[in-house]
């Protein structure tokens, strides 16, 4: 019997896209810019707020993101897997 896997949640898709945006930028970015790029790429503009994107980065179980200032994020040099 094959095991079904559920599709990634909206929050997981936001986190994955934010990681791609920050990798491409090679620098820290403000959440307003991250949100525009992420939500546009995922077709969620107008559906999801910057605040929700910020919360997704903050609550990432893999700890891929580091807050370096008010509303400013960069990629963690060493992301962790959840225990």
N, C-alpha and C positions, 0 to 999 in steps of 0.2 A: 504494500500500500504506500502510495506517495504521500509525503507530508506537505501540506499547504503552508506557505509562508504569507503573512499578511503584507500588504504594500506598506512602504514607509509612511509614517504619519506626516501631517502637514508640518509639524514642528521639526521633525527629522529632515524633511526636505529643505526647510528654511536653513537649518544648521549646515547641511551639506553644501548648499549654494553659497552661504556666507563664507564657508571655508574656501571655496573656489574663488570668490571675489577677493578675499584677503590674500590668497596665494598669488593671484594675478597682479595685485597692487604692489606687492613686495614692501608694504609699509603699513603703519596703523591707519585706520580710517574712522571717521565719525559715524555713529549709528545712522544718521540721516542719509548719508551716501550709501552705506551698506544696505539699508532698507530699500532705497530706490532701486538699486541694482538687483537685489535678491527678489523683490516682489515683482519687478518687471519681468525678470527671467522666468519666474514661476507662474506668471499670469495671475498674481494675487493682488496687484495694485488696486487700492480702493477697498479691498476685503480685509486686509490685515494692517495694523498700525505699526509705526516705528517702535512703539513701546513693546508690542508683542515680539517683534524681532529682537529687541534688546533683552527681553526676558528669556527668549530661546537661547541666546548666546550665554547669558548668565547661568542658566540651568542645564547646560550641556553636560550629560553624564560622562562624556569622554574628556571633558576639560580641554577642548581644543582652543579656547579663546581666553585672552587675558585682558582685563580692563586696565587701561593705562592712564585714563583721565576721565572726566565726566563725559560719558557718552562716547568715549573713544576706545576702540578695540584693536587688538593685534592677535596673530596666531601664537599659541603657546609653543615654545621651543620643544617641549616634551609632553604631548598629550597623554593622558592616562586612560586605561580602560576601566570601566566601573568594576568594583569588587563584588 
